[in-house]
Amino acid sequence: NSVLFIDGSAEFVRPGNKNKLDDANRQKILDAFTAREDADYFAKLVPASEIADNDYNLSVSSYVEPEDTTEKIDIIELNARIAKIVARQSELRTQIDAIVADLEDEQ
């Protein structure tokens, strides 16, 4: 009494205008179907009771968690880089002000 949800949305090649499943894509989906086991970001075996608790929602994305592909940012390194940029900007501003003052003195 379980349903196997397989997210095959990333399993395709795009040889032209249309997405197509190649042999490797089909085999991966078939292997997941045959195994009937959870696979991170790809397949999840969900008991019927959980589907009922979810108002019988059969959307794959409700059960198969998508892989988090967002870039991890080191906030400490980022803040250090920003501090260097701000310091360099201040240094350049001082140099520009000195050049402008020299030009004004010459006139």
PyMOL CGO cylinders between C-alpha atoms (Angstrom):
from pymol import cmd
from pymol.cgo import CYLINDER

trace = [
    CYLINDER, 0.00, 0.00, 0.00, 2.63, 2.48, -1.07, 0.3, 1, 1, 1, 1, 1, 1,
    CYLINDER, 2.63, 2.48, -1.07, 3.17, 4.67, -4.10, 0.3, 1, 1, 1, 1, 1, 1,
    CYLINDER, 3.17, 4.67, -4.10, 6.58, 5.17, -5.67, 0.3, 1, 1, 1, 1, 1, 1,
    CYLINDER, 6.58, 5.17, -5.67, 7.15, 8.74, -6.81, 0.3, 1, 1, 1, 1, 1, 1,
    CYLINDER, 7.15, 8.74, -6.81, 9.99, 9.23, -9.29, 0.3, 1, 1, 1, 1, 1, 1,
    CYLINDER, 9.99, 9.23, -9.29, 11.14, 12.69, -10.28, 0.3, 1, 1, 1, 1, 1, 1,
    CYLINDER, 11.14, 12.69, -10.28, 12.47, 12.19, -13.79, 0.3, 1, 1, 1, 1, 1, 1,
    CYLINDER, 12.47, 12.19, -13.79, 12.42, 15.90, -14.60, 0.3, 1, 1, 1, 1, 1, 1,
    CYLINDER, 12.42, 15.90, -14.60, 16.22, 16.07, -14.79, 0.3, 1, 1, 1, 1, 1, 1,
    CYLINDER, 16.22, 16.07, -14.79, 16.51, 12.81, -16.71, 0.3, 1, 1, 1, 1, 1, 1,
    CYLINDER, 16.51, 12.81, -16.71, 16.62, 13.90, -20.31, 0.3, 1, 1, 1, 1, 1, 1,
    CYLINDER, 16.62, 13.90, -20.31, 18.84, 15.09, -23.10, 0.3, 1, 1, 1, 1, 1, 1,
    CYLINDER, 18.84, 15.09, -23.10, 17.97, 17.97, -25.36, 0.3, 1, 1, 1, 1, 1, 1,
    CYLINDER, 17.97, 17.97, -25.36, 19.16, 17.12, -28.86, 0.3, 1, 1, 1, 1, 1, 1,
    CYLINDER, 19.16, 17.12, -28.86, 16.93, 19.76, -30.48, 0.3, 1, 1, 1, 1, 1, 1,
    CYLINDER, 16.93, 19.76, -30.48, 13.73, 21.56, -29.57, 0.3, 1, 1, 1, 1, 1, 1,
    CYLINDER, 13.73, 21.56, -29.57, 12.32, 18.67, -27.54, 0.3, 1, 1, 1, 1, 1, 1,
    CYLINDER, 12.32, 18.67, -27.54, 13.54, 16.89, -24.43, 0.3, 1, 1, 1, 1, 1, 1,
    CYLINDER, 13.54, 16.89, -24.43, 14.15, 13.18, -24.94, 0.3, 1, 1, 1, 1, 1, 1,
    CYLINDER, 14.15, 13.18, -24.94, 14.99, 10.27, -22.69, 0.3, 1, 1, 1, 1, 1, 1,
    CYLINDER, 14.99, 10.27, -22.69, 18.07, 8.43, -23.87, 0.3, 1, 1, 1, 1, 1, 1,
    CYLINDER, 18.07, 8.43, -23.87, 18.85, 4.82, -22.93, 0.3, 1, 1, 1, 1, 1, 1,
    CYLINDER, 18.85, 4.82, -22.93, 20.70, 5.81, -19.74, 0.3, 1, 1, 1, 1, 1, 1,
    CYLINDER, 20.70, 5.81, -19.74, 17.81, 8.02, -18.60, 0.3, 1, 1, 1, 1, 1, 1,
    CYLINDER, 17.81, 8.02, -18.60, 15.26, 5.29, -19.22, 0.3, 1, 1, 1, 1, 1, 1,
    CYLINDER, 15.26, 5.29, -19.22, 17.42, 2.73, -17.45, 0.3, 1, 1, 1, 1, 1, 1,
    CYLINDER, 17.42, 2.73, -17.45, 17.83, 4.94, -14.36, 0.3, 1, 1, 1, 1, 1, 1,
    CYLINDER, 17.83, 4.94, -14.36, 14.05, 5.42, -14.13, 0.3, 1, 1, 1, 1, 1, 1,
    CYLINDER, 14.05, 5.42, -14.13, 13.41, 1.71, -14.71, 0.3, 1, 1, 1, 1, 1, 1,
    CYLINDER, 13.41, 1.71, -14.71, 15.98, 0.74, -12.07, 0.3, 1, 1, 1, 1, 1, 1,
    CYLINDER, 15.98, 0.74, -12.07, 14.32, 3.05, -9.53, 0.3, 1, 1, 1, 1, 1, 1,
    CYLINDER, 14.32, 3.05, -9.53, 10.91, 1.62, -10.41, 0.3, 1, 1, 1, 1, 1, 1,
    CYLINDER, 10.91, 1.62, -10.41, 12.15, -1.95, -10.06, 0.3, 1, 1, 1, 1, 1, 1,
    CYLINDER, 12.15, -1.95, -10.06, 13.98, -1.33, -6.77, 0.3, 1, 1, 1, 1, 1, 1,
    CYLINDER, 13.98, -1.33, -6.77, 11.02, 0.52, -5.21, 0.3, 1, 1, 1, 1, 1, 1,
    CYLINDER, 11.02, 0.52, -5.21, 13.39, 2.23, -2.80, 0.3, 1, 1, 1, 1, 1, 1,
    CYLINDER, 13.39, 2.23, -2.80, 14.02, 5.82, -1.81, 0.3, 1, 1, 1, 1, 1, 1,
    CYLINDER, 14.02, 5.82, -1.81, 16.77, 7.60, -3.72, 0.3, 1, 1, 1, 1, 1, 1,
    CYLINDER, 16.77, 7.60, -3.72, 17.77, 11.09, -2.62, 0.3, 1, 1, 1, 1, 1, 1,
    CYLINDER, 17.77, 11.09, -2.62, 16.33, 13.80, -4.86, 0.3, 1, 1, 1, 1, 1, 1,
    CYLINDER, 16.33, 13.80, -4.86, 15.00, 11.18, -7.30, 0.3, 1, 1, 1, 1, 1, 1,
    CYLINDER, 15.00, 11.18, -7.30, 12.55, 8.66, -5.85, 0.3, 1, 1, 1, 1, 1, 1,
    CYLINDER, 12.55, 8.66, -5.85, 10.48, 8.17, -2.72, 0.3, 1, 1, 1, 1, 1, 1,
    CYLINDER, 10.48, 8.17, -2.72, 8.24, 5.31, -1.66, 0.3, 1, 1, 1, 1, 1, 1,
    CYLINDER, 8.24, 5.31, -1.66, 5.29, 6.91, 0.14, 0.3, 1, 1, 1, 1, 1, 1,
    CYLINDER, 5.29, 6.91, 0.14, 2.75, 4.99, 2.24, 0.3, 1, 1, 1, 1, 1, 1,
    CYLINDER, 2.75, 4.99, 2.24, -0.89, 5.46, 1.23, 0.3, 1, 1, 1, 1, 1, 1,
    CYLINDER, -0.89, 5.46, 1.23, -1.63, 6.86, 4.68, 0.3, 1, 1, 1, 1, 1, 1,
    CYLINDER, -1.63, 6.86, 4.68, 0.85, 9.72, 4.10, 0.3, 1, 1, 1, 1, 1, 1,
    CYLINDER, 0.85, 9.72, 4.10, -0.80, 10.47, 0.75, 0.3, 1, 1, 1, 1, 1, 1,
    CYLINDER, -0.80, 10.47, 0.75, -4.20, 10.54, 2.49, 0.3, 1, 1, 1, 1, 1, 1,
    CYLINDER, -4.20, 10.54, 2.49, -2.79, 12.89, 5.16, 0.3, 1, 1, 1, 1, 1, 1,
    CYLINDER, -2.79, 12.89, 5.16, -1.65, 15.14, 2.29, 0.3, 1, 1, 1, 1, 1, 1,
    CYLINDER, -1.65, 15.14, 2.29, -5.22, 15.36, 0.91, 0.3, 1, 1, 1, 1, 1, 1,
    CYLINDER, -5.22, 15.36, 0.91, -4.40, 12.79, -1.79, 0.3, 1, 1, 1, 1, 1, 1,
    CYLINDER, -4.40, 12.79, -1.79, -2.03, 15.19, -3.49, 0.3, 1, 1, 1, 1, 1, 1,
    CYLINDER, -2.03, 15.19, -3.49, -0.18, 13.16, -6.13, 0.3, 1, 1, 1, 1, 1, 1,
    CYLINDER, -0.18, 13.16, -6.13, 2.31, 15.84, -7.15, 0.3, 1, 1, 1, 1, 1, 1,
    CYLINDER, 2.31, 15.84, -7.15, 5.80, 14.35, -7.30, 0.3, 1, 1, 1, 1, 1, 1,
    CYLINDER, 5.80, 14.35, -7.30, 7.28, 17.55, -5.87, 0.3, 1, 1, 1, 1, 1, 1,
    CYLINDER, 7.28, 17.55, -5.87, 5.20, 17.05, -2.72, 0.3, 1, 1, 1, 1, 1, 1,
    CYLINDER, 5.20, 17.05, -2.72, 7.15, 13.92, -1.87, 0.3, 1, 1, 1, 1, 1, 1,
    CYLINDER, 7.15, 13.92, -1.87, 10.50, 13.97, -3.69, 0.3, 1, 1, 1, 1, 1, 1,
    CYLINDER, 10.50, 13.97, -3.69, 12.65, 16.75, -2.30, 0.3, 1, 1, 1, 1, 1, 1,
    CYLINDER, 12.65, 16.75, -2.30, 14.57, 18.66, -4.98, 0.3, 1, 1, 1, 1, 1, 1,
    CYLINDER, 14.57, 18.66, -4.98, 18.32, 18.87, -4.64, 0.3, 1, 1, 1, 1, 1, 1,
    CYLINDER, 18.32, 18.87, -4.64, 19.54, 22.16, -3.21, 0.3, 1, 1, 1, 1, 1, 1,
    CYLINDER, 19.54, 22.16, -3.21, 21.85, 23.53, -5.88, 0.3, 1, 1, 1, 1, 1, 1,
    CYLINDER, 21.85, 23.53, -5.88, 22.20, 27.01, -4.44, 0.3, 1, 1, 1, 1, 1, 1,
    CYLINDER, 22.20, 27.01, -4.44, 25.72, 28.25, -4.02, 0.3, 1, 1, 1, 1, 1, 1,
    CYLINDER, 25.72, 28.25, -4.02, 27.01, 28.12, -0.45, 0.3, 1, 1, 1, 1, 1, 1,
    CYLINDER, 27.01, 28.12, -0.45, 28.40, 31.48, 0.61, 0.3, 1, 1, 1, 1, 1, 1,
    CYLINDER, 28.40, 31.48, 0.61, 30.98, 31.96, 3.33, 0.3, 1, 1, 1, 1, 1, 1,
    CYLINDER, 30.98, 31.96, 3.33, 29.63, 35.10, 4.96, 0.3, 1, 1, 1, 1, 1, 1,
    CYLINDER, 29.63, 35.10, 4.96, 32.86, 35.76, 6.88, 0.3, 1, 1, 1, 1, 1, 1,
    CYLINDER, 32.86, 35.76, 6.88, 34.93, 35.68, 3.68, 0.3, 1, 1, 1, 1, 1, 1,
    CYLINDER, 34.93, 35.68, 3.68, 32.33, 37.82, 1.89, 0.3, 1, 1, 1, 1, 1, 1,
    CYLINDER, 32.33, 37.82, 1.89, 32.42, 40.46, 4.64, 0.3, 1, 1, 1, 1, 1, 1,
    CYLINDER, 32.42, 40.46, 4.64, 36.23, 40.50, 4.53, 0.3, 1, 1, 1, 1, 1, 1,
    CYLINDER, 36.23, 40.50, 4.53, 36.16, 41.02, 0.75, 0.3, 1, 1, 1, 1, 1, 1,
    CYLINDER, 36.16, 41.02, 0.75, 33.62, 43.83, 1.11, 0.3, 1, 1, 1, 1, 1, 1,
    CYLINDER, 33.62, 43.83, 1.11, 35.79, 45.50, 3.76, 0.3, 1, 1, 1, 1, 1, 1,
    CYLINDER, 35.79, 45.50, 3.76, 38.77, 45.38, 1.36, 0.3, 1, 1, 1, 1, 1, 1,
    CYLINDER, 38.77, 45.38, 1.36, 36.68, 46.85, -1.46, 0.3, 1, 1, 1, 1, 1, 1,
    CYLINDER, 36.68, 46.85, -1.46, 35.42, 49.67, 0.78, 0.3, 1, 1, 1, 1, 1, 1,
    CYLINDER, 35.42, 49.67, 0.78, 38.98, 50.42, 1.94, 0.3, 1, 1, 1, 1, 1, 1,
    CYLINDER, 38.98, 50.42, 1.94, 40.24, 50.46, -1.65, 0.3, 1, 1, 1, 1, 1, 1,
    CYLINDER, 40.24, 50.46, -1.65, 37.36, 52.72, -2.68, 0.3, 1, 1, 1, 1, 1, 1,
    CYLINDER, 37.36, 52.72, -2.68, 38.23, 55.14, 0.11, 0.3, 1, 1, 1, 1, 1, 1,
    CYLINDER, 38.23, 55.14, 0.11, 41.89, 55.11, -0.95, 0.3, 1, 1, 1, 1, 1, 1,
    CYLINDER, 41.89, 55.11, -0.95, 40.95, 55.83, -4.57, 0.3, 1, 1, 1, 1, 1, 1,
    CYLINDER, 40.95, 55.83, -4.57, 38.58, 58.60, -3.52, 0.3, 1, 1, 1, 1, 1, 1,
    CYLINDER, 38.58, 58.60, -3.52, 41.42, 60.24, -1.57, 0.3, 1, 1, 1, 1, 1, 1,
    CYLINDER, 41.42, 60.24, -1.57, 43.72, 60.00, -4.60, 0.3, 1, 1, 1, 1, 1, 1,
    CYLINDER, 43.72, 60.00, -4.60, 41.06, 61.45, -6.91, 0.3, 1, 1, 1, 1, 1, 1,
    CYLINDER, 41.06, 61.45, -6.91, 40.43, 64.33, -4.50, 0.3, 1, 1, 1, 1, 1, 1,
    CYLINDER, 40.43, 64.33, -4.50, 44.17, 65.08, -4.43, 0.3, 1, 1, 1, 1, 1, 1,
    CYLINDER, 44.17, 65.08, -4.43, 44.35, 65.09, -8.26, 0.3, 1, 1, 1, 1, 1, 1,
    CYLINDER, 44.35, 65.09, -8.26, 41.33, 67.39, -8.50, 0.3, 1, 1, 1, 1, 1, 1,
    CYLINDER, 41.33, 67.39, -8.50, 42.84, 69.74, -5.90, 0.3, 1, 1, 1, 1, 1, 1,
    CYLINDER, 42.84, 69.74, -5.90, 46.13, 69.85, -7.89, 0.3, 1, 1, 1, 1, 1, 1,
    CYLINDER, 46.13, 69.85, -7.89, 44.23, 70.65, -11.08, 0.3, 1, 1, 1, 1, 1, 1,
    CYLINDER, 44.23, 70.65, -11.08, 42.26, 73.41, -9.37, 0.3, 1, 1, 1, 1, 1, 1,
    CYLINDER, 42.26, 73.41, -9.37, 45.49, 74.93, -7.96, 0.3, 1, 1, 1, 1, 1, 1,
    CYLINDER, 45.49, 74.93, -7.96, 47.01, 75.06, -11.45, 0.3, 1, 1, 1, 1, 1, 1,
    CYLINDER, 47.01, 75.06, -11.45, 44.16, 77.11, -12.83, 0.3, 1, 1, 1, 1, 1, 1,
]
cmd.load_cgo(trace, "trace")
